[in-house]
Amino acid sequence: MNDHSNANKKDRVPVARESFSGRLLTDRQFDEAIAITTIIEQEIRQSGTFKDKLGDYSYAFARTEKFDTVKAEAIIRDLFKERTGQSMNQMREDMAKREEAVTDTQRAEAYARACAIGELMADSPKMSFHRAFTHQARQLGEAMGVTDACARRLMREEFAAAEGSELQAWGKELDETIYRPQIEAEKSERAARATPQKARSARPAFRRAGPQ
């Protein structure tokens, strides 16, 4: 999802506000519903699914309102389409089609993204392999228009094919050599800062003798 796409979605929010479902809501109801559509969009882009979160958030949305879960889901679906220009299912299907048509160039990019994890961890304070991996996968997924799950799979496959080893195994090595030493150093610094304070707290109270 690039900046231009984000700007387009922001431009569509006022249109969603005046849509059939939007104009019947209070300002706070509308803001909450739009926030829910954003959460569901993120789930589609991450995993390619949306039904579980749609059901959960529709129920939560309806609990404090004067409409039932079915109505809440209809509102969320309508506003999702108004804000993104697609239905939830259309977005999911479009991403699935792109996943089926992955090119060799995109696979090469997946390998490059996987290899860049080590450099990213070295340049970013206290970044674990898991965080670096998911960051690279999201960047790749957005560039390709596929889910983060697909991007992670491509990175693992291409790394294994090129290196003859598993990406996760390399990740454990990176955590041990880059991430864990930083965390241990941070723990030591905290302990060192806490020790003088503890020592002061342990001293007996001293009262200056005054005139009797």
N, C-alpha and C positions, 0 to 999 in steps of 0.2 A: 504494500500500500504506500504510494509515494505522496509527497506533499501536495501535489496537484489534485490527487484523488481525495485527500482529506479536505482540501479547500472546497471541492465540489460538494462534498457531503454536508459541510457547514452551511453552504449556500442553500441546500435543500431543506434545512431544518425549518425555516420560516414557511416554506411551502407545506411541509408536514403539519405545521401548527394549524394551518387553515384547511387541512384535508377533512374528510368526513369524520374520521376517528379523532383527529387532533383537536378540532374546534369544540368538541363536547367535553373536553377535559379542563380542569383548572390548571393554572400555571404549574403548580407543584406536581400534579398528576402527570402532566405532559413531560416535565423534566425527568421524572422518575421513569416513565415509559421509554423515553429516548435513551436514557442511561442503560436500560435493560436491552434495548436493541443493539447498543454498542457492545455490551457483554456477549450477547449471542453471536454477533459478527466475529468477535475475537475467537470464540469457540469454534466457529466454522473454519476460520483461517488456521486455527491450531490443529484441529482434529478431523475436520470434515463432517462433523455431526452437530446437531442442534436440538434435537427433540427433548433430551433430558433437561437441559438448562431452560428451554422454553417452557416446559411443564412446571419446573420448580419455580421459576420466576413469575410465571403467570399466577400460580397459586399464592405466592408471597404478595404480589401486587394486589390481588383481589381481596386478601384477608382484611385489609383496612379500608376497603372501598365499598360502595353500594352496588357493585356488580359482581357476578360470579366468575369462576375461573375460565369458563368458556368465553365469556365476553372479554376478559382480560387478555386471553391469548389472541383473540381476533384483533384487538386494539394494537397489541405488540406486533403482530404480523403486518398489519396495515402500515404502521409507522415505520417498520423496518424497510418495507418496500419504498415508501415515500422518501426515506432518508438516504437509502443506498441506490435506488433505481432498479433493484432486483428483489424478487422474493427470496426467502431463505433457501428454498430448494433450488432455485435457479443459480444462486451463488455456489451452493454445494456442487451442483452438476457441472458448472463451468470449471471449477477447480479440478474435479475428477477427470474431465476431458483433457485438461492440460497435463495431468499426471500420466495419462495414457500415451501422450505424445512427446515424452521427454527426448531431447536431442543429445547427440554426442557432445556438443558444445556445452550444454547445460550440465551434463555429467562431469565434464572437465572442470566446470566452475564449482561443482559440489566437492570435487577432490581438493581444489585450491582452498575452498572455505574450510575444509577439514584440516588441512595442513596449517592454516593460519591460526588455529586455536592456540597453539603453543605461544606464538608471538603475542596474541591478544592477552593471554594470561600473564605473560612476562611484563607487558606494558601497563596492565591494569591492576592497581593495588587490591590484594585479597579477593581475586576472582577465581572461583573454583572451576574445575573442568566442566561440571554440569551447567553452570551459568554461562560459560564461554560457548559451549556446544549449542545450547538453546538459543543464544544470541545469534550465532552464525547461521543456525537453521532458520531462524525467523527472517534474517536478512536475505538468505537464499530463497526462501519461500516467497517473500514479497517480490523479489526480482523475477522469479519464474511464474508467479501467479498460481502457486500450488500451496498445499497445506504445510505447516511446520512439520507435521508427522512425515510427510513425503520427503521433505528436504532432509530430515534427519536420516531417513532410510537411505537416501541417495548418498549422503556423506559417508555413512558406514560402509555401504557397498563399494563405492569407488576407492575409499581408503584401503579396504581389505584387498581389492583387486590389484592396486598399485603397490602396496607395501607388504602384502603377504601376512598381515597381522591385523588384529581387531582394533578398531578405533577406541573402544572402551578400555582396552588393556593399556594403550598409550595414555589414555586419560588418567588412569590410576598412577602411572609414572609421573605425569605432569603435576598431579595433586601432591605427590610425595616430594617432588623436587622444587616446585614453585609455590604452590598454595599453602601447604602445611607449614613450611618454615616461617612464612609470614604470619600465620595464625599463632604459632608457638612464640614468635618474637613479641607479638602483641600481648599475649598472656603474660609473658615475663615482664614487659613494661608495666602492665597493670599491677602485677604483684609488687614490683619495685616501688611504684607510687603509693601503694596501699600500706607498705610496711612502716614507713615513718609515722603515718597517721595512727596505726595500731599501737606503735611504741609509745606515742604521746598519750593515747587513751589509757594505756596500762600503767602509767606513772601514778604514784600516790599523790593525792591532793596535798599541797603545801600551803600553809597559812602563815603569813608573816606575823610575828609576835608584836602586839601593840602595847601601848602603855597600860599597866594594870591599875 
